[in-house]
Amino acid sequence: MKYIFIKEIWMVVVLAGMLLMVGSAFAECTYNGTTYAEGTVIGPYTCSGGEWVSN
């Protein structure tokens, strides 16, 4: 019984880790408290790799 419980917890931890990795693949940038998706252009800057870069 104890083995099954530990196995279930381990699976939950692995799945949570995988979801975190997938979520980090979609980089977002923040400007004035608002989050913008990758590729968003605001003035002379573009959101790229989670950072604002000059065009």
Backbone as a printed PyTorch tensor [residue, N CA C, xyz], in Angstrom:
tensor([[[  0.8260,  -1.1970,   0.0000],
         [  0.0000,   0.0000,   0.0000],
         [  0.8680,   1.2570,   0.0000]],

        [[  1.8970,   1.2520,   0.8350],
         [  2.7770,   2.4070,   0.9290],
         [  3.5010,   2.6500,  -0.3920]],

        [[  3.8970,   1.5930,  -1.0770],
         [  4.6030,   1.6960,  -2.3460],
         [  3.7360,   2.3750,  -3.4080]],

        [[  2.4680,   2.0070,  -3.4580],
         [  1.5520,   2.5920,  -4.4480],
         [  1.4020,   4.0870,  -4.2070]],

        [[  1.2860,   4.5110,  -2.9590],
         [  1.1420,   5.9260,  -2.6350],
         [  2.3700,   6.7190,  -3.0670]],

        [[  3.5520,   6.1880,  -2.8080],
         [  4.8000,   6.8640,  -3.1990],
         [  4.8930,   6.9380,  -4.7190]],

        [[  4.5020,   5.8840,  -5.4030],
         [  4.5250,   5.8660,  -6.8650],
         [  3.5930,   6.9330,  -7.4310]],

        [[  2.4100,   7.1050,  -6.8520],
         [  1.4630,   8.1150,  -7.3210],
         [  2.0100,   9.5220,  -7.1090]],

        [[  2.6230,   9.7580,  -5.9620],
         [  3.2050,  11.0800,  -5.7030],
         [  4.3260,  11.3590,  -6.6900]],

        [[  5.1560,  10.3740,  -6.9490],
         [  6.2640,  10.5480,  -7.8960],
         [  5.7310,  10.9050,  -9.2800]],

        [[  4.6690,  10.2530,  -9.7190],
         [  4.0840,  10.5430, -11.0240],
         [  3.5430,  11.9730, -11.0790]],

        [[  2.9190,  12.4300, -10.0130],
         [  2.4030,  13.7970,  -9.9660],
         [  3.5540,  14.8000, -10.0540]],

        [[  4.6380,  14.5310,  -9.3530],
         [  5.8040,  15.4260,  -9.3840],
         [  6.3940,  15.4800, -10.7960]],

        [[  6.5200,  14.3450, -11.4420],
         [  7.0640,  14.3010, -12.8030],
         [  6.1550,  15.0500, -13.7710]],

        [[  4.8630,  14.8380, -13.6870],
         [  3.9270,  15.5340, -14.5800],
         [  3.9470,  17.0460, -14.3480]],

        [[  4.0260,  17.4700, -13.1010],
         [  4.0910,  18.9060, -12.7980],
         [  5.3610,  19.5050, -13.3890]],

        [[  6.4610,  18.8050, -13.2770],
         [  7.7140,  19.2820, -13.8570],
         [  7.6320,  19.4080, -15.3650]],

        [[  6.9990,  18.4510, -15.9970],
         [  6.8500,  18.5070, -17.4480],
         [  5.9910,  19.6970, -17.8580]],

        [[  4.9310,  19.9530, -17.1200],
         [  4.0770,  21.1040, -17.4320],
         [  4.8280,  22.4140, -17.2690]],

        [[  5.6750,  22.5010, -16.2640],
         [  6.4730,  23.7160, -16.0730],
         [  7.4370,  23.9220, -17.2250]],

        [[  8.0330,  22.8480, -17.7170],
         [  8.9650,  22.9710, -18.8370],
         [  8.2450,  23.3960, -20.1040]],

        [[  7.0650,  22.8450, -20.3460],
         [  6.2930,  23.2160, -21.5310],
         [  5.8600,  24.6730, -21.4340]],

        [[  5.4340,  25.0830, -20.2540],
         [  5.0120,  26.4710, -20.0640],
         [  6.1380,  27.4520, -20.2980]],

        [[  7.3540,  27.0990, -19.9510],
         [  8.4750,  28.0040, -20.1350],
         [  8.8960,  28.1080, -21.5910]],

        [[  8.4220,  27.2150, -22.4530],
         [  8.7520,  27.2730, -23.8690],
         [  8.0800,  28.4620, -24.5440]],

        [[  7.0100,  28.9460, -23.9570],
         [  6.2980,  30.0790, -24.5100],
         [  6.7100,  31.3260, -23.7400]],

        [[  7.7790,  31.9770, -24.2160],
         [  8.3110,  33.1400, -23.5220],
         [  7.3390,  34.3070, -23.6300]],

        [[  7.2390,  35.0550, -22.5660],
         [  6.3910,  36.2380, -22.5320],
         [  7.1970,  37.3990, -21.9850]],

        [[  6.8170,  38.6010, -22.3480],
         [  7.4740,  39.8090, -21.8660],
         [  6.4630,  40.6480, -21.0890]],

        [[  6.9610,  41.4040, -20.1420],
         [  6.0950,  42.2700, -19.3500],
         [  6.4650,  43.7290, -19.6120]],

        [[  5.4410,  44.5510, -19.7700],
         [  5.6310,  45.9840, -19.9800],
         [  4.5340,  46.7190, -19.2240]],

        [[  4.9200,  47.5860, -18.3090],
         [  3.9790,  48.3440, -17.4810],
         [  2.9570,  47.4310, -16.7900]],

        [[  3.4120,  46.2800, -16.3040],
         [  2.5440,  45.3740, -15.5690],
         [  1.6560,  44.4930, -16.4270]],

        [[  1.7650,  44.5940, -17.7460],
         [  0.9690,  43.7730, -18.6540],
         [  1.8760,  42.7570, -19.3290]],

        [[  1.4020,  41.5200, -19.4440],
         [  2.1760,  40.4570, -20.0860],
         [  1.8140,  40.3670, -21.5590]],

        [[  2.8520,  40.2870, -22.4020],
         [  2.6580,  40.2070, -23.8410],
         [  3.2880,  38.9310, -24.3820]],

        [[  2.6990,  38.3740, -25.4370],
         [  3.1750,  37.1310, -26.0490],
         [  4.4400,  37.3830, -26.8730]],

        [[  5.1650,  36.3150, -27.0790],
         [  6.3520,  36.3250, -27.9340],
         [  5.9870,  36.9090, -29.3030]],

        [[  6.8100,  37.8310, -29.8150],
         [  6.5780,  38.4280, -31.1300],
         [  5.8160,  39.7420, -31.0950]],

        [[  5.3030,  40.1350, -29.9300],
         [  4.5820,  41.3990, -29.8170],
         [  5.5340,  42.5590, -30.0590]],

        [[  5.0780,  43.5480, -30.8230],
         [  5.8750,  44.7440, -31.1050],
         [  5.2280,  45.9210, -30.4020]],

        [[  6.0170,  46.6390, -29.6240],
         [  5.5660,  47.8670, -28.9720],
         [  6.6160,  48.9230, -29.2730]],

        [[  6.2160,  49.8890, -30.0810],
         [  7.1630,  50.9300, -30.4800],
         [  8.3670,  50.3030, -31.1660]],

        [[  9.5680,  50.6540, -30.7200],
         [ 10.7760,  50.1240, -31.3730],
         [ 11.2480,  48.7870, -30.7850]],

        [[ 10.4210,  48.1270, -29.9590],
         [ 10.8380,  46.8860, -29.2950],
         [  9.9410,  45.7100, -29.6580]],

        [[ 10.5460,  44.5250, -29.7060],
         [  9.8380,  43.2780, -29.9750],
         [ 10.1160,  42.3020, -28.8420]],

        [[  9.0830,  41.6050, -28.3960],
         [  9.2450,  40.5830, -27.3670],
         [  9.8850,  39.3590, -28.0120]],

        [[ 11.0820,  39.0180, -27.5530],
         [ 11.8130,  37.8910, -28.1090],
         [ 12.5650,  37.1720, -26.9990]],

        [[ 12.2610,  35.8980, -26.8070],
         [ 12.9420,  35.1200, -25.7810],
         [ 12.6980,  35.5990, -24.3810]],

        [[ 11.5510,  36.2210, -24.1490],
         [ 11.2150,  36.7140, -22.8160],
         [ 11.8180,  38.0610, -22.5020]],

        [[ 12.3920,  38.7220, -23.4910],
         [ 13.0020,  40.0410, -23.2900],
         [ 12.5730,  40.9790, -24.4230]],

        [[ 12.5870,  42.2660, -24.1110],
         [ 12.3010,  43.2720, -25.1440],
         [ 13.6070,  43.5950, -25.8680]],

        [[ 13.6020,  43.4070, -27.1660],
         [ 14.7990,  43.6970, -27.9650],
         [ 14.4810,  44.8020, -28.9610]],

        [[ 15.4930,  45.6010, -29.2490],
         [ 15.3320,  46.7120, -30.1890],
         [ 15.1730,  46.1880, -31.6100]],

        [[ 14.2470,  46.8000, -32.3660],
         [ 14.0290,  46.3730, -33.7720],
         [ 15.1500,  46.8450, -34.6500]]])
